[in-house]
Amino acid sequence: MGLKRFFYIARATLSALWIAREHSMPPIVFPDLLRGLTDDAAVLEAFQRQIRDKATKTEAETGVVDPLCVAFVREAYREMEGAKLEGLPPRQHALSNDDLRILLAFRE
């Protein structure tokens, strides 16, 4: 499996886990997301190595995904399978089309 593909899967899974645990939007920056879900130094370092390795590869190139990273994402997925998502609070406010127009309007 390519490293970039692994990170697509990891980001989606870990973001879903963040939402289930924290009931809020997950961080956009992947290392921030990861640090919010674990303080395991070995896992954090393994992901940092993978991030550095991914930065040197093209989309099509494959690479060895650290088994510790794979195990962490699998465990996150298992936790998500058992999560009670119907207990999530409703969204407080969604931007409407009018909100978006106001936000993006050019004001002089």
All heavy atoms as an XYZ file, in Angstrom:
862
protein
N       0.844     -1.179      0.000
C       0.000      0.000      0.000
C       0.885      1.236      0.000
O       1.894      1.280      0.688
C      -0.885     -0.006      1.252
C      -1.629      1.303      1.449
S      -2.506      1.483      3.019
C      -3.552      0.077      3.023
N       0.501      2.220     -0.750
C       1.248      3.466     -0.771
C       1.068      4.227      0.531
O       0.034      4.127      1.190
N       2.097      4.988      0.890
C       2.023      5.776      2.117
C       0.913      6.821      2.032
O       0.197      7.054      3.011
C       3.355      6.469      2.394
C       4.454      5.590      2.962
C       5.758      6.373      3.064
C       4.063      5.050      4.316
N       0.781      7.443      0.886
C      -0.251      8.470      0.751
C      -1.633      7.850      0.910
O      -2.495      8.414      1.577
C      -0.106      9.218     -0.561
C       1.180     10.045     -0.558
C       1.273     11.013     -1.683
C       2.632     11.666     -1.643
N       2.596     13.086     -1.498
N      -1.841      6.687      0.340
C      -3.131      5.996      0.494
C      -3.371      5.647      1.964
O      -4.472      5.820      2.482
C      -3.173      4.734     -0.360
C      -4.500      3.986     -0.180
C      -4.572      2.812     -1.076
N      -4.942      3.322     -2.399
C      -5.135      2.561     -3.452
N      -4.962      1.268     -3.362
N      -5.468      3.083     -4.602
N      -2.319      5.177      2.630
C      -2.451      4.876      4.057
C      -2.886      6.126      4.822
O      -3.755      6.071      5.693
C      -1.138      4.335      4.641
C      -1.171      4.252      6.133
C      -1.891      3.260      6.778
C      -0.509      5.191      6.911
C      -1.953      3.204      8.167
C      -0.559      5.146      8.292
C      -1.277      4.147      8.925
N      -2.292      7.273      4.499
C      -2.644      8.490      5.211
C      -4.059      8.964      4.897
O      -4.709      9.562      5.756
C      -1.602      9.597      4.981
C      -0.460      9.498      5.950
C       0.720      8.883      5.588
C      -0.586      9.995      7.232
C       1.769      8.773      6.485
C       0.454      9.889      8.146
C       1.637      9.281      7.777
N      -4.574      8.687      3.703
C      -5.979      9.001      3.413
C      -6.881      8.199      4.360
O      -7.835      8.729      4.942
C      -6.359      8.656      1.965
C      -5.708      9.504      0.909
C      -5.281      8.941     -0.283
C      -5.525     10.879      1.087
C      -4.688      9.705     -1.271
C      -4.931     11.646      0.101
C      -4.519     11.056     -1.067
O      -3.929     11.816     -2.052
N      -6.579      6.933      4.500
C      -7.354      6.056      5.385
C      -7.185      6.488      6.834
O      -8.160      6.571      7.588
C      -6.918      4.588      5.192
C      -7.278      4.114      3.786
C      -7.540      3.684      6.256
C      -6.587      2.824      3.365
N      -5.953      6.755      7.235
C      -5.673      7.148      8.623
C      -6.395      8.447      8.975
O      -7.024      8.556     10.033
C      -4.170      7.290      8.845
N      -6.318      9.449      8.097
C      -6.962     10.738      8.396
C      -8.465     10.567      8.569
O      -9.051     11.099      9.511
C      -6.677     11.763      7.309
C      -7.379     13.100      7.578
C      -7.103     14.138      6.534
N      -5.725     14.545      6.491
C      -5.147     15.392      7.347
N      -5.852     15.885      8.339
N      -3.893     15.725      7.210
N      -9.100      9.838      7.671
C     -10.552      9.652      7.756
C     -10.927      8.914      9.043
O     -11.850      9.323      9.765
C     -11.055      8.891      6.532
N     -10.211      7.858      9.343
C     -10.515      7.057     10.524
C     -10.267      7.843     11.807
O     -11.110      7.857     12.714
C      -9.666      5.768     10.527
O      -9.924      5.049      9.316
C      -9.999      4.882     11.718
N      -9.127      8.509     11.881
C      -8.792      9.246     13.099
C      -9.674     10.481     13.269
O     -10.014     10.845     14.391
C      -7.310      9.605     13.108
C      -6.350      8.397     13.097
C      -4.908      8.862     13.112
C      -6.642      7.436     14.230
N     -10.079     11.094     12.172
C     -11.009     12.229     12.268
C     -12.364     11.768     12.800
O     -12.979     12.442     13.636
C     -11.176     12.906     10.905
O      -9.975     13.544     10.528
N     -12.831     10.636     12.315
C     -14.100     10.089     12.815
C     -13.988      9.759     14.298
O     -14.917     10.025     15.076
C     -14.485      8.844     12.018
N     -12.863      9.201     14.704
C     -12.657      8.886     16.116
C     -12.661     10.165     16.955
O     -13.251     10.216     18.034
C     -11.348      8.125     16.303
C     -11.014      7.713     17.742
C     -12.102      6.821     18.320
C      -9.656      7.017     17.779
N     -12.006     11.209     16.445
C     -11.998     12.496     17.163
C     -13.433     12.984     17.389
O     -13.808     13.403     18.483
C     -11.214     13.533     16.363
C     -11.216     14.877     17.005
C     -12.238     15.789     17.007
C     -10.163     15.462     17.759
N     -11.872     16.912     17.699
C     -10.604     16.727     18.182
C      -8.878     15.035     18.103
C      -9.818     17.579     18.936
C      -8.093     15.892     18.857
C      -8.567     17.141     19.270
N     -14.235     12.936     16.340
C     -15.621     13.412     16.428
C     -16.392     12.594     17.461
O     -17.130     13.149     18.282
C     -16.308     13.374     15.056
C     -15.655     14.415     14.133
C     -17.813     13.596     15.178
C     -16.016     14.273     12.669
N     -16.218     11.276     17.450
C     -16.919     10.421     18.403
C     -16.479     10.704     19.839
O     -17.303     10.711     20.756
C     -16.682      8.954     18.058
N     -15.194     10.955     20.032
C     -14.685     11.199     21.388
C     -14.935     12.625     21.868
O     -15.316     12.851     23.009
C     -13.171     10.953     21.438
C     -12.770      9.510     21.446
C     -11.258      9.448     21.581
N     -10.755      8.090     21.593
C      -9.453      7.801     21.657
N      -8.551      8.769     21.715
N      -9.060      6.540     21.666
N     -14.651     13.590     21.011
C     -14.626     14.991     21.421
C     -15.888     15.776     21.078
O     -16.063     16.892     21.563
C     -13.418     15.697     20.781
C     -12.082     15.053     21.084
C     -11.745     15.041     22.562
O     -12.139     15.994     23.277
O     -11.099     14.086     23.011
N     -16.708     15.223     20.196
C     -17.935     15.889     19.752
C     -17.638     17.269     19.172
O     -18.371     18.231     19.391
C     -18.948     16.012     20.893
C     -19.375     14.696     21.443
N     -20.522     14.549     22.154
C     -18.818     13.465     21.400
C     -20.654     13.287     22.523
N     -19.627     12.616     22.068
N     -16.540     17.355     18.445
C     -16.153     18.613     17.813
C     -15.423     18.318     16.511
O     -15.073     17.171     16.239
C     -15.259     19.435     18.742
O     -14.023     18.778     18.956
N     -15.198     19.361     15.745
C     -14.462     19.210     14.493
C     -13.023     18.808     14.796
O     -12.405     19.383     15.693
C     -14.469     20.517     13.707
C     -15.833     20.893     13.153
S     -16.450     19.713     11.946
C     -15.271     19.942     10.637
N     -12.487     17.854     14.054
C     -11.100     17.444     14.291
C     -10.113     18.466     13.740
O     -10.445     19.230     12.828
C     -10.990     16.119     13.528
C     -12.053     16.187     12.497
C     -13.155     17.033     13.048
N      -8.915     18.496     14.290
C      -7.882     19.387     13.747
C      -7.573     19.037     12.292
O      -7.620     17.873     11.897
C      -6.667     19.112     14.628
C      -7.214     18.507     15.876
C      -8.443     17.766     15.460
N      -7.246     20.041     11.513
C      -6.887     19.835     10.115
C      -5.465     19.315      9.998
O      -5.171     18.450      9.175
C      -7.065     21.144      9.324
C      -8.545     21.504      9.265
C      -6.480     21.026      7.923
C      -8.836     22.863      8.699
N      -4.579     19.817     10.825
C      -3.169     19.418     10.784
C      -3.046     18.016     11.390
O      -3.395     17.802     12.559
C      -2.289     20.433     11.539
C      -0.848     19.998     11.551
C      -2.440     21.823     10.921
N      -2.561     17.074     10.575
C      -2.542     15.677     10.988
C      -1.805     15.440     12.307
O      -2.343     14.738     13.174
C      -1.964     14.787      9.869
C      -2.115     13.326     10.166
C      -3.305     12.666      9.906
C      -1.073     12.609     10.734
C      -3.455     11.317     10.196
C      -1.215     11.261     11.023
C      -2.411     10.611     10.759
N      -0.592     15.977     12.513
C       0.072     15.742     13.801
C      -0.736     16.258     14.997
O      -0.720     15.638     16.069
C       1.408     16.472     13.667
C       1.682     16.452     12.194
C       0.321     16.637     11.563
N      -1.473     17.351     14.825
C      -2.324     17.859     15.907
C      -3.462     16.878     16.192
O      -3.799     16.620     17.356
C      -2.905     19.225     15.558
C      -1.848     20.304     15.466
O      -0.707     20.094     15.949
O      -2.157     21.373     14.891
N      -4.046     16.339     15.140
C      -5.095     15.332     15.279
C      -4.561     14.130     16.044
O      -5.166     13.670     17.010
C      -5.593     14.907     13.892
C      -6.532     13.711     13.811
C      -7.845     13.992     14.519
C      -6.780     13.348     12.345
N      -3.420     13.658     15.637
C      -2.819     12.486     16.260
C      -2.507     12.729     17.736
O      -2.837     11.903     18.599
C      -1.547     12.112     15.488
C      -0.927     10.772     15.779
C      -1.895      9.637     15.508
C       0.328     10.603     14.947
N      -1.896     13.885     18.036
C      -1.552     14.202     19.436
C      -2.798     14.340     20.310
O      -2.737     14.107     21.506
C      -0.712     15.468     19.510
C       0.745     15.241     19.152
C       1.599     16.454     19.481
N       1.174     17.658     18.777
C       1.580     18.003     17.564
N       2.436     17.252     16.907
N       1.143     19.108     16.999
N      -3.907     14.711     19.701
C      -5.154     14.798     20.453
C      -5.770     13.453     20.769
O      -6.636     13.341     21.626
N      -5.310     12.413     20.080
C      -5.873     11.075     20.273
C      -4.971     10.136     21.065
O      -5.441      9.128     21.590
C      -6.186     10.440     18.910
C      -7.272     11.142     18.097
C      -7.361     10.537     16.704
C      -8.621     11.066     18.811
N      -3.668     10.456     21.125
C      -2.749      9.586     21.861
C      -1.576     10.394     22.385
O      -1.184     11.392     21.784
C      -2.223      8.429     20.988
O      -1.450      7.544     21.802
C      -1.390      8.910     19.825
N      -1.049      9.920     23.492
C       0.186     10.504     24.003
C       1.296      9.446     24.002
O       2.347      9.647     24.594
C      -0.008     11.097     25.398
C      -0.497     10.068     26.408
O      -0.708      8.895     26.040
O      -0.682     10.450     27.577
N       1.063      8.352     23.300
C       2.047      7.271     23.187
C       3.209      7.749     22.318
O       3.056      7.931     21.104
C       1.380      6.039     22.579
C       2.288      4.824     22.523
O       3.500      4.981     22.251
O       1.781      3.712     22.733
N       4.357      7.951     22.949
C       5.526      8.497     22.245
C       5.955      7.616     21.077
O       6.370      8.125     20.034
C       6.685      8.693     23.215
N       5.853      6.304     21.225
C       6.264      5.397     20.152
C       5.357      5.556     18.935
O       5.832      5.573     17.794
C       6.263      3.954     20.643
N       4.063      5.688     19.165
C       3.111      5.872     18.066
C       3.355      7.218     17.393
O       3.412      7.308     16.157
C       1.653      5.766     18.572
C       0.661      6.216     17.502
C       1.344      4.355     19.024
N       3.521      8.262     18.184
C       3.749      9.600     17.623
C       5.023      9.634     16.785
O       5.035     10.203     15.688
C       3.806     10.638     18.747
C       2.499     10.839     19.516
C       2.725     11.717     20.742
C       1.418     11.410     18.625
N       6.093      9.017     17.274
C       7.358      9.000     16.525
C       7.234      8.165     15.252
O       7.747      8.542     14.201
C       8.500      8.476     17.391
C       9.823      8.387     16.671
C      10.274      9.687     16.004
O      10.005     10.785     16.530
O      10.905      9.613     14.925
N       6.532      7.046     15.329
C       6.337      6.214     14.135
C       5.597      7.002     13.056
O       5.973      6.964     11.879
C       5.576      4.939     14.500
N       4.559      7.730     13.445
C       3.834      8.539     12.469
C       4.704      9.660     11.931
O       4.636      9.978     10.739
C       2.537      9.094     13.069
C       1.356      8.192     12.866
C       0.939      7.339     13.867
C       0.647      8.200     11.669
C      -0.149      6.502     13.694
C      -0.445      7.372     11.484
C      -0.847      6.512     12.498
N       5.524     10.277     12.770
C       6.417     11.334     12.287
C       7.387     10.791     11.230
O       7.640     11.444     10.221
C       7.194     11.971     13.443
C       6.382     12.950     14.243
C       5.808     14.072     13.389
O       6.449     14.600     12.485
N       4.570     14.435     13.667
N       7.923      9.599     11.461
C       8.806      8.980     10.455
C       8.052      8.744      9.155
O       8.561      8.993      8.070
C       9.371      7.652     10.985
C      10.489      7.804     11.980
C      11.190      6.477     12.253
N      10.293      5.402     12.635
C       9.907      5.128     13.892
N      10.344      5.873     14.889
N       9.098      4.119     14.142
N       6.798      8.279      9.263
C       6.004      8.016      8.065
C       5.690      9.312      7.325
O       5.712      9.342      6.104
C       4.696      7.297      8.440
C       4.895      5.946      9.044
C       5.344      4.863      8.072
O       5.151      3.713      8.327
N       5.928      5.182      6.962
N       5.430     10.380      8.061
C       5.144     11.672      7.438
C       6.373     12.165      6.675
O       6.264     12.640      5.537
C       4.681     12.693      8.495
C       3.276     12.321      8.997
C       4.709     14.113      7.938
C       2.836     13.068     10.244
N       7.543     12.033      7.285
C       8.776     12.451      6.596
C       9.004     11.599      5.353
O       9.383     12.119      4.298
C       9.976     12.349      7.546
C      10.010     13.437      8.602
C      11.310     13.460      9.369
N      11.603     12.223     10.084
C      11.245     11.967     11.343
N      10.574     12.874     12.048
N      11.559     10.828     11.919
N       8.769     10.300      5.447
C       8.946      9.404      4.310
C       7.942      9.730      3.204
O       8.285      9.769      2.022
C       8.802      7.951      4.762
C       9.217      6.954      3.704
O      10.070      7.294      2.844
O       8.703      5.818      3.737
N       6.693      9.999      3.583
C       5.643     10.314      2.607
C       5.993     11.569      1.813
O       5.708     11.660      0.619
C       4.315     10.501      3.330
C       3.157     10.870      2.433
C       1.870     11.025      3.214
C       1.826     12.236      4.082
N       1.394     13.465      3.454
N       6.622     12.519      2.464
C       6.962     13.789      1.810
C       7.952     13.603      0.664
O       8.037     14.444     -0.224
C       7.522     14.767      2.831
N       8.672     12.484      0.659
C       9.673     12.244     -0.385
C       9.139     11.370     -1.513
O       9.860     11.098     -2.459
C      10.923     11.558      0.207
O      10.577     10.240      0.648
C      11.509     12.373      1.345
N       7.890     10.937     -1.422
C       7.334     10.006     -2.405
C       6.256     10.675     -3.250
O       5.602     11.604     -2.822
C       6.729      8.805     -1.685
C       7.712      8.066     -0.789
C       7.571      6.598     -0.951
C       8.481      5.796     -0.058
N       9.884      5.953     -0.285
N       6.081     10.139     -4.462
C       4.976     10.586     -5.304
C       3.732      9.799     -4.926
O       3.803      8.821     -4.179
C       5.286     10.355     -6.798
O       5.359      8.942     -7.038
C       6.574     11.034     -7.212
N       2.612     10.199     -5.483
C       1.339      9.537     -5.187
C       1.386      8.039     -5.512
O       0.829      7.228     -4.800
C       0.222     10.216     -5.993
C      -1.158      9.823     -5.607
C      -1.641     10.489     -4.329
O      -1.188     11.591     -4.014
O      -2.479      9.875     -3.646
N       2.043      7.675     -6.593
C       2.049      6.286     -7.058
C       3.071      5.401     -6.339
O       2.961      4.181     -6.381
C       2.317      6.243     -8.552
N       4.054      6.012     -5.706
C       5.090      5.213     -5.061
C       4.556      4.531     -3.800
O       3.759      5.094     -3.068
C       6.285      6.089     -4.666
C       7.116      6.537     -5.847
C       8.284      7.388     -5.392
O       8.055      8.548     -5.021
O       9.412      6.864     -5.421
N       5.030      3.312     -3.615
C       4.647      2.588     -2.408
C       5.756      2.741     -1.379
O       6.852      3.183     -1.685
C       4.424      1.092     -2.704
O       5.633      0.543     -3.212
C       3.297      0.890     -3.676
N       5.448      2.365     -0.191
C       6.426      2.411      0.879
C       5.959      1.473      1.967
O       4.812      1.041      1.997
N       6.843      1.168      2.850
C       6.499      0.284      3.952
C       5.812      1.116      5.028
O       6.356      2.112      5.495
C       7.757     -0.401      4.516
C       7.413     -1.258      5.713
C       8.447     -1.216      3.436
N       4.626      0.707      5.385
C       3.900      1.386      6.448
C       4.270      0.720      7.765
O       4.194     -0.499      7.904
C       2.374      1.336      6.218
C       1.645      2.039      7.341
C       2.014      1.950      4.872
N       4.688      1.522      8.713
C       5.110      1.025     10.022
C       3.970      0.236     10.663
O       2.844      0.734     10.759
C       5.498      2.214     10.903
C       6.149      1.796     12.197
O       5.541      0.999     12.950
O       7.259      2.281     12.474
N       4.229     -0.992     11.112
C       3.176     -1.804     11.738
C       2.534     -1.128     12.950
O       1.351     -1.347     13.228
C       3.905     -3.085     12.153
C       5.107     -3.142     11.284
C       5.487     -1.727     10.992
N       3.282     -0.301     13.663
C       2.722      0.414     14.804
C       1.646      1.408     14.350
O       0.605      1.548     14.995
C       3.845      1.135     15.558
C       3.521      1.706     16.919
C       2.968      0.639     17.865
C       4.775      2.317     17.526
N       1.889      2.052     13.224
C       0.901      2.987     12.668
C      -0.344      2.236     12.209
O      -1.474      2.661     12.474
C       1.498      3.772     11.502
S       2.860      4.849     11.965
N      -0.137      1.117     11.534
C      -1.266      0.300     11.068
C      -2.090     -0.178     12.259
O      -3.321     -0.080     12.256
C      -0.777     -0.893     10.220
C      -1.931     -1.832      9.887
C      -0.091     -0.409      8.956
N      -1.421     -0.654     13.297
C      -2.122     -1.146     14.486
C      -2.928     -0.032     15.150
O      -4.066     -0.250     15.587
C      -1.128     -1.746     15.472
N      -2.367      1.172     15.207
C      -3.067      2.294     15.830
C      -4.333      2.641     15.051
O      -5.403      2.847     15.638
C      -2.145      3.518     15.926
C      -2.777      4.669     16.644
C      -2.862      4.681     18.021
C      -3.296      5.734     15.936
C      -3.471      5.735     18.693
C      -3.899      6.802     16.594
C      -3.985      6.799     17.977
N      -4.239      2.680     13.729
C      -5.406      3.011     12.897
C      -6.440      1.881     12.977
O      -7.642      2.147     13.055
C      -4.991      3.314     11.443
C      -6.203      3.477     10.544
C      -4.120      4.560     11.406
N      -5.992      0.636     13.002
C      -6.943     -0.482     13.138
C      -7.693     -0.399     14.463
O      -8.904     -0.631     14.515
C      -6.206     -1.820     13.044
C      -5.886     -2.226     11.651
C      -5.296     -3.611     11.604
N      -5.029     -3.965     10.231
C      -4.062     -4.759      9.846
N      -3.238     -5.311     10.737
N      -3.878     -5.042      8.567
N      -6.974     -0.086     15.530
C      -7.618      0.034     16.838
C      -8.611      1.195     16.843
O      -9.698      1.097     17.417
C      -6.581      0.209     17.939
C      -7.163      0.208     19.328
C      -8.010     -1.016     19.656
O      -7.659     -2.133     19.238
O      -9.042     -0.840     20.336
N      -8.261      2.295     16.196
C      -9.178      3.432     16.090
C     -10.441      3.020     15.332
O     -11.560      3.380     15.722
C      -8.489      4.602     15.386
N     -10.263      2.239     14.275
C     -11.409      1.769     13.494
C     -12.300      0.870     14.355
O     -13.524      0.998     14.336
C     -10.932      1.027     12.247
C     -12.056      0.576     11.363
C     -12.665      1.472     10.490
C     -12.516     -0.734     11.403
C     -13.711      1.066      9.683
C     -13.568     -1.140     10.604
C     -14.160     -0.245      9.740
O     -15.208     -0.645      8.950
N     -11.690     -0.019     15.118
C     -12.468     -0.905     16.002
C     -13.252     -0.090     17.024
O     -14.396     -0.400     17.335
C     -11.548     -1.903     16.699
C     -11.079     -3.002     15.805
C     -10.303     -4.068     16.580
N      -9.606     -4.907     15.650
C      -8.299     -4.882     15.418
N      -7.513     -4.077     16.103
N      -7.746     -5.673     14.529
N     -12.610      0.949     17.561
C     -13.313      1.808     18.518
C     -14.495      2.491     17.841
O     -15.564      2.624     18.437
C     -12.362      2.845     19.108
C     -12.991      3.671     20.209
C     -12.034      4.629     20.880
O     -10.821      4.368     20.942
O     -12.524      5.673     21.355
N     -14.301      2.920     16.601
C     -15.383      3.575     15.866
C     -16.535      2.611     15.600
O     -17.695      3.011     15.634
C     -14.873      4.135     14.539
C     -14.118      5.429     14.666
S     -15.064      6.693     15.528
C     -16.568      6.701     14.578
N     -16.226      1.354     15.341
C     -17.278      0.369     15.093
C     -18.214      0.249     16.292
O     -19.405      0.023     16.135
C     -16.678     -1.004     14.785
C     -16.117     -1.134     13.401
C     -15.605     -2.533     13.120
O     -14.853     -3.081     13.961
O     -15.954     -3.074     12.060
N     -17.674      0.417     17.487
C     -18.475      0.288     18.694
C     -19.014      1.602     19.229
O     -19.709      1.622     20.241
N     -18.719      2.702     18.564
C     -19.127      4.020     19.057
C     -20.635      4.209     18.929
O     -21.256      3.747     17.977
C     -18.391      5.119     18.305
N     -21.196      4.876     19.891
C     -22.623      5.210     19.887
C     -22.784      6.598     19.274
O     -22.823      7.605     19.966
C     -23.172      5.189     21.312
C     -22.976      3.874     22.019
C     -24.039      2.896     21.592
C     -24.006      1.661     22.459
N     -23.538      0.485     21.789
N     -22.854      6.656     17.962
C     -22.882      7.930     17.254
C     -24.220      8.653     17.371
O     -24.275      9.875     17.213
C     -22.516      7.726     15.787
C     -21.123      7.138     15.550
C     -20.867      6.962     14.074
C     -20.052      8.009     16.184
N     -25.271      7.917     17.687
C     -26.560      8.597     17.829
C     -26.573      9.516     19.053
O     -27.418     10.379     19.176
C     -27.721      7.596     17.897
C     -27.639      6.616     19.045
C     -26.788      5.388     18.729
O     -26.337      5.232     17.584
O     -26.562      4.590     19.642
N     -25.592      9.381     19.931
C     -25.504     10.232     21.108
C     -24.782     11.548     20.859
O     -24.676     12.370     21.762
N     -24.277     11.753     19.650
C     -23.585     13.007     19.352
C     -24.578     14.163     19.417
O     -25.710     14.047     18.955
C     -22.957     12.963     17.956
C     -21.742     12.069     17.792
C     -21.316     12.045     16.324
C     -20.595     12.525     18.659
N     -24.154     15.291     19.979
C     -25.067     16.436     20.026
C     -25.313     16.977     18.621
O     -24.455     16.860     17.740
C     -24.308     17.461     20.882
C     -22.870     17.071     20.775
C     -22.857     15.580     20.552
N     -26.481     17.577     18.397
C     -26.747     18.145     17.069
C     -25.821     19.320     16.806
O     -25.332     19.961     17.729
C     -28.202     18.603     17.162
C     -28.459     18.764     18.619
C     -27.570     17.788     19.327
N     -25.597     19.564     15.549
C     -24.774     20.698     15.141
C     -25.435     21.971     15.652
O     -26.642     22.158     15.517
C     -24.663     20.705     13.612
C     -23.512     21.470     13.107
C     -23.215     21.233     11.668
N     -24.341     20.815     10.842
C     -24.274     20.666      9.557
N     -23.160     20.899      8.926
N     -25.305     20.269      8.870
N     -24.658     22.838     16.255
C     -25.200     24.057     16.852
C     -25.667     25.064     15.805
O     -26.683     25.688     15.956
C     -24.143     24.709     17.757
C     -23.758     23.843     18.936
C     -24.943     23.523     19.827
O     -25.734     24.386     20.139
N     -25.078     22.266     20.212
N     -24.883     25.225     14.762
C     -25.232     26.202     13.747
C     -24.552     25.805     12.450
O     -23.384     25.472     12.438
C     -24.759     27.599     14.157
C     -25.028     28.640     13.114
N     -26.289     29.121     12.851
C     -24.201     29.277     12.262
C     -26.213     30.020     11.880
N     -24.963     30.129     11.513
N     -25.307     25.823     11.411
C     -24.740     25.557     10.087
C     -24.804     26.844      9.283
O     -25.754     27.612      9.405
C     -25.531     24.453      9.387
N     -23.794     27.082      8.497
C     -23.810     28.264      7.636
C     -24.830     28.062      6.527
O     -24.849     27.042      5.859
C     -22.440     28.492      7.006
C     -21.337     28.972      7.931
C     -20.015     29.046      7.177
C     -21.678     30.326      8.515
N     -25.676     29.050      6.359
C     -26.638     29.012      5.260
C     -26.004     29.671      4.044
O     -24.920     30.259      4.126
C     -27.913     29.766      5.652
O     -27.625     31.157      5.757
N     -26.679     29.607      2.917
C     -26.188     30.284      1.722
C     -26.068     31.788      1.963
O     -25.145     32.431      1.484
C     -27.095     30.008      0.523
C     -26.908     28.605     -0.009
O     -25.873     27.982      0.212
N     -27.911     28.101     -0.701
N     -27.007     32.361      2.725
C     -26.937     33.792      3.030
C     -25.712     34.102      3.892
O     -25.037     35.111      3.680
C     -28.210     34.259      3.736
C     -29.424     34.261      2.813
O     -29.235     34.382      1.572
O     -30.550     34.138      3.325
N     -25.433     33.246      4.875
C     -24.234     33.435      5.705
C     -22.986     33.419      4.841
O     -22.083     34.232      5.024
C     -24.117     32.329      6.763
C     -25.206     32.369      7.806
O     -25.696     33.482      8.101
O     -25.559     31.298      8.316
N     -22.950     32.483      3.913
C     -21.790     32.361      3.037
C     -21.636     33.594      2.150
O     -20.529     34.110      1.985
C     -21.903     31.095      2.185
C     -20.708     30.719      1.349
C     -19.461     30.556      2.214
C     -20.979     29.459      0.565
N     -22.737     34.083      1.615
C     -22.677     35.296      0.785
C     -22.154     36.486      1.589
O     -21.343     37.269      1.118
C     -24.056     35.608      0.214
C     -24.443     34.716     -0.937
C     -25.751     35.182     -1.590
N     -26.267     34.118     -2.411
C     -27.209     33.257     -2.046
N     -27.787     33.347     -0.867
N     -27.595     32.307     -2.857
N     -22.616     36.635      2.813
C     -22.161     37.727      3.677
C     -20.690     37.570      3.994
O     -19.914     38.530      3.929
C     -23.005     37.784      4.967
C     -24.425     38.221      4.635
C     -22.362     38.722      5.992
C     -25.419     38.033      5.783
N     -20.282     36.357      4.318
C     -18.891     36.085      4.655
C     -17.957     36.408      3.496
O     -16.877     36.969      3.686
C     -18.731     34.630      5.079
C     -17.328     34.176      5.465
C     -16.912     34.848      6.759
C     -17.286     32.678      5.605
N     -18.386     36.084      2.290
C     -17.536     36.248      1.120
C     -17.718     37.589      0.410
O     -17.006     37.876     -0.559
C     -17.774     35.109      0.120
C     -17.436     33.713      0.639
C     -17.807     32.667     -0.399
C     -15.983     33.606      1.018
N     -18.672     38.390      0.871
C     -18.964     39.669      0.211
C     -17.773     40.595      0.312
O     -17.072     40.662      1.313
C     -20.177     40.315      0.843
N     -17.554     41.306     -0.768
C     -16.492     42.311     -0.785
C     -17.073     43.576     -0.179
O     -18.104     44.068     -0.626
C     -16.010     42.577     -2.211
C     -15.257     41.414     -2.783
C     -15.881     40.544     -3.664
C     -13.938     41.206     -2.429
C     -15.187     39.468     -4.190
C     -13.242     40.145     -2.958
C     -13.865     39.273     -3.840
N     -16.409     44.070      0.817
C     -16.870     45.310      1.451
C     -15.829     46.366      1.228
O     -14.648     46.153      1.381
C     -17.080     45.081      2.936
C     -18.165     44.083      3.173
C     -18.627     44.091      4.583
N     -19.709     43.122      4.684
C     -19.927     42.405      5.742
N     -19.171     42.535      6.790
N     -20.924     41.565      5.767
N     -16.302     47.529      0.893
C     -15.385     48.638      0.643
C     -15.432     49.631      1.767
O     -16.265     49.739      2.534
C     -15.729     49.314     -0.682
C     -15.545     48.351     -1.831
C     -15.933     48.983     -3.147
O     -15.972     50.212     -3.270
O     -16.205     48.220     -4.075
